[in-house]
Amino acid sequence: MRQRDESKRFTKQEKSWIFYDWANSVYATNIMAVIFPIYYASMAGDLGNKWWGIGVSIASLIGAIIAPTLGALADFKGNKKKLLFAFILIGALATAVLAFVSDWKWMLIGYVISHIGFSGSCVFYDSFLTDVTTEERMDRVSSWGYAMGYIGGSTIPFVISIAVMLLNNYSTFSMKFAILIVTVWWLVFSIPILKNVKQVHYVETPPSELAKHAFRNLGETMKRCVSNKGLFIYLIAYFLYIDGVGAVISLATNYGATLGLGTTGMIFALLVTQLVAAPCAILFSKLSGKFGAIRMIIAAIAMYFVICGVGFFMGRLVEPYQLDLVTTTRESISAQGVAFDSKEDQKAWEALAKDYVEDARASLSAEDRAAAFTTVTNELAEKAVDLAGVSYSFASDGSRDIAANAIMNVGKDLAVYAKDTQKQADYNGAKSTATILFWVLAVLVGTVQGGIQALSRSYFGKLVPRSRSAEYFGFYDVFGKFATVIGPLLYAMFYMLTDRASIGILSLLILFASGGLLLIFGRKQLAKTEVEMREANARMAAQE
């Protein structure tokens, strides 16, 4: 009984490895997803914001290109921890720089460097999984890593950052504080892995021409990834379904905003996702011990079918009202027979509308909003609105209720749709139901997000030789980096073709179905590869 209890406890190395997820997840939340993009947008202006997407792509591309090479170098004796430390330092210090520069060009360069540091450290961190634990405990250790990441990095410092920003009315100081907390949190909580984790499995360092040997090993690994049917099937399946997972994460708030849902509510809903994901990641590891990792990954994919279905239904509730609104507005503009006298007048109207919306959101009371609304209306009383050129829409109460290019306000009579109180009531009711469903989606995503990511990582660790784990995880990182490319593209394409965002969300099922079917039909080959690698690692361990 005593021996059984001991087996359930994490070793010092396992705890230290798990804790790095706690350390680095704050970067993904504060810098990649929420706070820094908002801060950058406020500082960069139109030109800088246009370059943001390019900068993000460059960072991801560089990270993906160098990952396998870095992995090949890390597999040589003594290199893995050195490279881990170097990339943590690069990432954390570059992140700190972001708080002290105001020129958007330097901010973007700093982000690219910090992102490379972050993604590079993840390659070495993931590959250390094969050093710190046994194959039998891999699922559990990996899942606890993700759970600690959701609790620590993705929740505690994020909540602290949001609290400081709210108390300081989203001031520049509060934004800089939220960025600096990433550096401190990341460096401090990286100490355990740097101190306690050791590279157990490795390739002997050649006496000379280290780079040449690294590239030779890299070429051999590429050939093995393709020739090994089980490994190849898994990598392709992983690329497809994780692209769908990434698309759901990256498109969630955009989709909600398209449907007219409130920003604050969506942010808190996504926070709920993080909180639910932590215990569910651990639950998935326990269930994988009973049913197997592949079955649990397939079960998670099945849940994403439900998630996409709920997302589709959520959109279908709201979209008919939005499309009707566009039609009503166009008819009203046509009936008025007025237009802007010049592009300058159009830009002036848009600027007034934008300023009004932002002010109304920030501080104005209902009475003040109504007064400001009247003021804006009277400024350009005879100006109609070019539907193709305006991306702002607002109701008489100052709220942004409508999809982009659905203009509620025309000339002196700016509440075209609001005249029909029943339609407006039905529309608001549909949005309320959609908001509830968004929270349901947040919970559903939380139940599987951590589990599918954790088990994907640990299962891959079972398919690769332990002495070359960094190299193989470099390729794993490539497939993960290039994921979230197809999913957003599918969403955008189907949205544009059908004029319905709900169809775009439903199109993600193509990715989940493709990845899931590959795993289902490739289970025998995967099981064979798993057994072969277990035997090969055992022989290698005996030789060591």
C-alpha positions in Angstrom: 0.0 0.0 0.0 2.9 2.3 0.8 4.5 1.6 -2.5 1.3 2.4 -4.4 0.9 5.7 -2.7 4.5 6.7 -3.5 3.8 5.9 -7.2 1.1 8.5 -7.3 3.4 11.3 -6.1 5.3 13.4 -8.5 9.1 13.3 -8.4 11.1 16.5 -7.9 12.0 16.5 -11.6 8.3 16.0 -12.6 7.1 18.8 -10.4 9.8 21.2 -11.7 8.9 20.3 -15.3 5.2 20.8 -14.6 5.9 24.2 -13.0 7.3 25.6 -16.3 3.8 25.6 -17.8 2.8 27.8 -14.8 5.8 30.0 -15.7 5.3 30.6 -19.4 1.6 30.5 -20.0 1.3 34.1 -18.9 3.1 35.0 -22.2 0.4 33.3 -24.3 -2.4 35.2 -22.4 -1.0 38.7 -21.8 1.3 39.1 -24.8 0.0 36.9 -27.6 -3.8 36.9 -27.0 -5.2 39.8 -25.1 -3.3 42.7 -23.5 -0.3 43.5 -25.7 -2.3 43.4 -29.0 -4.7 46.0 -27.4 -1.8 48.1 -26.2 0.0 47.9 -29.6 -3.2 48.8 -31.5 -3.6 52.0 -29.3 0.0 53.0 -30.0 0.6 52.0 -33.6 -1.9 53.9 -35.6 -3.3 52.7 -39.0 0.1 51.8 -40.6 1.4 50.0 -37.6 -1.8 48.0 -37.2 -1.7 46.9 -40.8 1.8 45.5 -40.1 0.6 43.6 -37.0 -0.6 40.5 -38.8 2.6 40.4 -40.9 4.7 40.6 -37.7 2.7 37.8 -36.1 3.2 35.6 -39.2 6.9 36.4 -39.4 7.3 35.4 -35.7 5.5 32.1 -36.2 7.3 31.3 -39.4 10.8 31.9 -38.0 9.8 29.9 -34.9 8.6 27.0 -37.1 11.7 27.0 -39.4 14.3 27.0 -36.7 12.5 24.5 -34.3 13.8 21.3 -35.9 17.4 22.6 -36.2 17.4 23.7 -32.6 15.9 20.4 -31.5 18.7 18.6 -33.3 21.3 20.7 -31.5 19.6 20.2 -28.2 19.7 16.4 -28.4 23.5 16.4 -28.0 24.7 15.8 -24.4 24.3 18.9 -22.2 22.8 21.2 -24.8 19.1 20.9 -24.0 19.1 22.9 -20.7 21.5 25.5 -22.1 19.3 26.2 -25.0 16.2 26.2 -22.8 17.8 28.9 -20.5 19.0 30.9 -23.5 15.5 31.1 -25.1 13.8 31.8 -21.8 16.2 34.7 -21.3 15.7 36.0 -24.9 11.9 35.8 -24.6 11.6 37.3 -21.2 14.0 40.2 -21.8 12.5 41.1 -25.2 9.1 41.1 -23.5 10.4 43.6 -20.9 11.5 45.9 -23.8 7.9 46.1 -25.0 7.0 48.1 -21.9 9.7 50.7 -22.6 9.4 51.5 -26.3 6.6 53.5 -27.8 7.5 53.4 -31.5 5.4 50.8 -33.2 8.3 49.5 -35.3 10.4 48.7 -32.2 7.3 47.2 -30.5 6.8 44.9 -33.4 10.4 43.9 -33.6 10.4 43.3 -29.8 7.3 41.1 -30.1 8.8 39.0 -32.9 12.0 38.4 -30.8 10.0 37.6 -27.7 7.7 35.2 -29.6 10.8 33.4 -31.0 12.1 33.1 -27.4 8.8 31.8 -26.2 8.2 29.2 -29.0 11.9 28.0 -28.9 11.7 27.4 -25.1 8.5 25.4 -25.6 10.4 23.0 -28.0 13.0 22.2 -25.3 10.4 22.1 -22.5 8.2 19.6 -24.4 11.1 17.4 -25.2 12.2 17.3 -21.6 9.0 15.3 -20.9 10.9 12.1 -22.0 13.7 12.9 -19.5 11.6 13.6 -16.4 9.2 10.7 -16.4 8.3 7.2 -17.6 6.1 6.3 -20.5 3.4 5.1 -18.1 3.3 8.4 -16.3 3.7 10.7 -19.4 -0.1 11.4 -19.9 -0.5 12.4 -16.2 2.6 14.6 -16.1 1.7 16.3 -19.4 -1.9 16.9 -18.3 -0.8 18.4 -14.9 1.5 20.7 -16.8 -1.4 22.1 -18.9 -3.6 22.3 -15.8 -0.9 24.4 -13.9 -0.6 26.6 -16.9 -4.3 27.3 -17.0 -4.4 28.0 -13.2 -1.1 29.9 -12.9 0.0 31.6 -16.1 -3.4 32.0 -17.8 -5.4 33.0 -14.8 -3.6 34.6 -11.8 -1.3 37.1 -13.5 -4.0 37.8 -16.1 -6.6 38.6 -13.4 -4.0 40.8 -11.7 -3.3 42.6 -14.9 -7.0 43.2 -15.7 -7.6 44.5 -12.2 -4.8 47.0 -12.5 -6.0 48.1 -15.9 -9.6 48.6 -14.7 -8.5 50.5 -11.6 -6.3 52.8 -13.8 -8.9 53.2 -16.6 -6.7 51.3 -19.1 -3.9 53.8 -18.8 -0.5 53.4 -20.5 1.0 52.7 -17.0 -1.4 49.8 -16.5 -0.7 48.3 -19.9 3.1 48.5 -19.2 2.5 46.9 -15.8 0.7 44.0 -17.5 3.6 43.5 -19.8 6.3 43.7 -17.1 4.5 41.2 -14.9 5.0 38.6 -17.8 8.8 39.1 -17.6 8.9 38.7 -13.8 6.5 35.8 -13.6 8.2 33.9 -16.5 11.7 34.3 -15.1 11.0 33.6 -11.4 8.9 30.5 -12.0 11.4 29.1 -14.5 14.0 28.6 -11.8 12.7 25.1 -10.8 13.1 23.6 -14.2 16.5 25.2 -14.8 17.7 24.0 -11.4 16.2 20.5 -11.0 15.6 19.0 -14.5 18.4 17.1 -16.2 18.9 15.8 -19.7 18.9 12.0 -19.1 18.6 10.8 -22.7 20.9 12.3 -25.4 23.1 11.8 -28.4 26.9 11.8 -27.7 28.4 15.1 -28.7 30.8 14.7 -31.7 34.4 15.8 -31.3 34.0 18.4 -34.1 31.6 19.8 -36.7 28.6 19.9 -34.4 26.4 21.7 -36.8 27.2 19.2 -39.6 26.2 16.3 -37.4 23.1 18.1 -36.3 21.9 18.7 -39.8 22.7 15.1 -40.7 20.6 13.9 -37.8 17.8 16.3 -38.8 17.7 14.8 -42.3 17.5 11.3 -40.9 14.7 12.3 -38.6 12.7 13.9 -41.5 13.0 10.6 -43.4 11.8 8.6 -40.4 8.8 10.9 -39.9 7.7 10.2 -43.4 8.7 6.5 -43.6 7.3 5.5 -40.2 3.6 5.1 -41.1 2.3 5.4 -37.5 4.3 8.6 -36.8 3.4 10.1 -40.2 -0.4 9.4 -39.7 -0.3 10.9 -36.2 1.5 14.1 -37.3 -0.9 14.7 -40.2 -3.9 14.0 -38.0 -2.5 16.3 -35.3 -2.0 19.1 -37.8 -5.6 18.9 -38.9 -7.4 18.6 -35.6 -5.1 21.0 -33.7 -5.7 23.5 -36.5 -9.4 23.3 -35.7 -8.7 23.7 -32.0 -6.5 26.7 -32.7 -9.2 28.2 -35.0 -11.9 27.9 -32.3 -9.6 29.7 -29.8 -8.5 32.5 -32.1 -11.9 33.1 -33.7 -14.1 33.0 -30.5 -14.2 36.7 -29.6 -14.2 37.8 -33.3 -17.2 35.5 -33.9 -19.0 36.8 -30.8 -18.4 40.4 -31.8 -19.7 39.7 -35.3 -22.9 38.6 -33.7 -23.1 41.7 -31.6 -22.2 40.2 -28.2 -20.6 42.4 -25.5 -16.8 42.5 -25.2 -16.7 42.4 -21.4 -19.0 39.4 -21.2 -16.9 37.5 -23.8 -13.6 38.2 -21.9 -15.1 36.8 -18.7 -16.5 33.8 -20.5 -13.0 33.0 -21.9 -11.7 33.3 -18.3 -14.2 30.6 -17.4 -12.7 28.5 -20.1 -9.3 28.7 -18.4 -10.8 27.7 -15.1 -12.7 24.8 -16.4 -9.8 23.6 -18.5 -7.5 23.0 -15.5 -9.4 20.2 -13.7 -10.6 18.7 -17.0 -7.0 18.4 -18.3 -6.3 16.3 -15.2 -9.5 14.3 -15.7 -8.5 13.5 -19.2 -5.2 12.0 -18.0 -7.0 9.8 -15.6 -9.4 8.6 -18.3 -6.6 8.0 -20.7 -5.2 5.5 -18.2 -8.4 3.6 -18.5 -9.3 4.1 -22.2 -6.1 5.0 -23.8 -4.8 8.4 -25.1 -6.0 7.9 -28.7 -9.5 7.1 -27.6 -9.6 10.2 -25.4 -8.2 12.4 -28.2 -11.0 11.1 -30.5 -13.6 11.7 -27.8 -12.3 15.3 -27.5 -12.6 15.7 -31.3 -16.2 14.5 -31.0 -16.9 17.2 -28.4 -15.6 19.8 -30.9 -18.3 18.6 -33.3 -20.8 19.6 -30.5 -19.0 22.9 -30.0 -19.1 23.8 -33.7 -22.8 22.8 -33.8 -23.7 25.0 -30.8 -21.7 27.8 -32.4 -23.6 27.4 -35.6 -27.0 27.5 -33.8 -25.8 30.6 -31.9 -25.1 32.4 -35.1 -28.4 31.3 -36.8 -30.3 32.9 -33.9 -28.9 36.4 -34.6 -28.0 36.5 -38.3 -31.6 36.7 -39.7 -32.1 40.0 -37.8 -28.7 41.3 -39.0 -29.5 40.5 -42.6 -32.9 42.1 -42.3 -31.4 45.2 -40.8 -28.9 45.5 -43.7 -31.8 45.3 -46.2 -34.0 47.8 -44.2 -31.1 50.2 -44.0 -30.3 50.0 -47.7 -33.9 50.7 -48.6 -33.9 53.7 -46.2 -30.8 55.2 -47.8 -32.1 54.7 -51.3 -35.4 56.4 -50.3 -33.7 59.4 -48.9 -31.7 59.9 -52.0 -28.8 61.7 -50.3 -25.1 61.1 -50.3 -21.9 62.5 -49.0 -20.6 65.5 -51.0 -17.0 64.3 -50.7 -14.7 61.7 -49.2 -13.7 64.2 -46.6 -17.4 64.5 -45.4 -17.6 60.7 -45.2 -14.4 60.5 -43.2 -15.6 63.3 -40.9 -18.8 61.4 -40.2 -17.0 58.2 -39.5 -14.6 59.9 -37.1 -17.5 61.5 -35.2 -19.2 58.2 -35.0 -16.1 56.4 -33.8 -15.3 59.0 -31.2 -18.9 58.9 -30.0 -19.0 55.1 -29.7 -15.8 55.0 -27.8 -16.8 57.8 -25.4 -20.2 56.3 -24.8 -18.7 52.9 -23.9 -16.2 54.4 -21.6 -18.0 56.8 -19.4 -21.2 58.4 -20.6 -24.5 57.9 -18.7 -27.7 56.9 -20.6 -28.8 60.6 -20.7 -25.4 61.8 -21.8 -25.3 59.1 -24.5 -28.7 60.3 -25.8 -27.5 63.9 -25.9 -24.2 63.0 -27.6 -26.1 60.9 -30.1 -28.3 63.9 -31.0 -25.2 66.1 -31.3 -23.5 63.7 -33.7 -26.6 63.3 -35.7 -27.0 67.0 -36.2 -23.4 67.5 -37.2 -24.0 65.9 -40.5 -27.8 65.9 -40.7 -28.1 65.5 -44.4 -25.3 63.0 -44.8 -26.1 59.4 -45.7 -23.8 56.5 -45.1 -21.8 54.6 -47.6 -22.4 51.0 -46.5 -19.2 49.7 -48.1 -17.0 52.3 -46.4 -18.2 52.4 -42.7 -17.3 49.8 -40.1 -19.1 51.4 -37.2 -22.7 51.1 -36.2 -24.5 52.3 -33.1 -28.0 52.5 -31.8 -29.7 55.5 -30.1 -28.5 54.2 -26.7 -24.9 54.2 -27.8 -24.4 50.4 -28.0 -22.8 48.6 -30.9 -25.5 46.1 -31.7 -25.0 45.5 -35.4 -22.6 43.7 -37.6 -19.9 45.7 -39.4 -21.4 47.5 -42.5 -25.0 47.2 -41.1 -25.7 50.9 -40.5 -28.5 51.7 -38.2 -28.2 55.4 -38.5 -29.1 57.5 -41.6 -29.5 61.3 -41.8 -31.8 62.9 -39.3 -33.7 59.7 -38.8 -30.9 57.4 -37.4 -32.9 54.6 -35.8 -34.4 52.9 -38.9 -34.6 49.5 -37.4 -35.5 50.6 -33.9 -38.8 52.0 -35.2 -40.1 48.5 -35.2 -40.1 47.8 -31.5 -41.2 44.2 -31.9 -38.3 43.5 -34.3 -35.9 45.2 -32.0 -37.3 43.2 -29.0 -36.9 40.0 -30.9 -33.4 40.9 -32.0 -32.4 41.7 -28.4 -33.9 38.4 -27.3 -31.9 36.5 -29.9 -28.7 38.2 -28.7 -29.5 37.4 -25.1 -29.9 33.7 -26.0 -26.7 33.8 -28.1 -24.8 35.3 -25.2 -26.0 32.4 -22.9 -24.9 29.9 -25.6 -21.5 31.7 -25.8 -21.0 30.9 -22.1 -22.0 27.3 -22.7 -19.4 27.2 -25.5 -16.8 28.6 -23.1 -17.5 25.7 -20.7 -17.6 23.1 -23.4 -14.3 24.3 -24.9 -12.8 24.3 -21.4 -13.7 20.6 -20.9 -11.6 19.4 -23.8 -9.1 22.1 -24.7 -6.5 21.3 -22.1 -7.1 17.5 -22.4 -6.6 17.3 -26.1 -3.4 19.5 -26.0 -1.9 17.6 -23.1 -2.6 14.1 -24.5 -1.4 15.1 -27.9 1.9 16.1 -26.5 2.4 13.1 -24.3 1.3 10.6 -26.9 3.8 12.0 -29.4 6.4 11.5 -26.7 5.6 7.8 -26.8 6.2 7.6 -30.5 9.7 9.0 -30.6 13.2 7.8 -29.5 14.0 9.4 -26.1 17.6 10.3 -27.1 16.3 12.4 -30.1 13.2 13.8 -28.4 14.1 17.5 -28.9 14.6 16.9 -32.6 11.3 15.2 -33.0 9.5 17.7 -30.9 11.0 20.4 -33.2 8.9 18.8 -36.0 5.9 18.5 -33.7 6.3 22.3 -33.1 6.4 22.9 -36.8 3.0 21.1 -37.3 1.6 23.0 -34.3 2.9 26.4 -35.6 1.5 26.0 -39.1 -1.8 25.0 -37.6 -4.4 27.8 -37.2 -3.8 28.6 -40.9 -6.4 26.4 -42.6 -9.1 26.9 -40.0 -9.3 30.7 -40.1 -9.0 30.5 -43.9 -12.0 28.1 -44.1 -14.0 30.3 -41.8 -13.3 33.4 -43.8 -14.0 31.7 -47.2 -17.3 30.2 -46.2 -18.3 33.5 -44.4 -17.6 35.5 -47.5 -19.4 33.0 -49.8 -22.5 32.7 -47.7 -22.5 36.0 -45.9 -23.1 34.0 -42.7 -20.5 33.7 -40.0 -22.3 30.6 -38.7 -21.5 28.7 -41.9 -17.9 29.7 -41.4 -17.9 28.2 -37.9 -19.5 25.0 -39.2 -16.8 24.6 -41.9 -14.3 23.9 -39.1 -15.9 20.4 -38.9 -13.9 19.6 -42.0 -10.7 19.7 -40.0 -12.0 17.8 -37.0 -13.5 15.1 -39.2 -10.3 14.7 -41.3 -8.1 14.5 -38.2 -10.5 12.2 -36.3 -10.9 9.8 -39.2 -7.1 9.5 -39.7 -6.8 8.5 -36.0 -9.7 6.0 -36.2 -8.5 4.2 -39.3 -4.8 4.5 -38.3 -5.2 3.1 -34.7 -3.6 -0.3 -35.5 -0.6 1.3 -37.2 -0.3 3.8 -34.3 -0.4 1.0 -31.7 2.3 -0.9 -33.7 4.5 2.2 -33.8 4.0 2.7 -30.0 5.0 -0.9 -29.2 8.1 -0.7 -31.5 9.3 2.5 -30.0 8.7 1.2 -26.4 11.0 -1.8 -27.3 13.6 0.5 -29.0 13.7 2.8 -26.0 14.1 -0.1 -23.6 17.0 -1.5 -25.6 18.6 2.0 -25.7 18.2 2.4 -21.9 19.8 -1.0 -21.3 22.8 0.1 -23.4 23.1 3.3 -21.4 
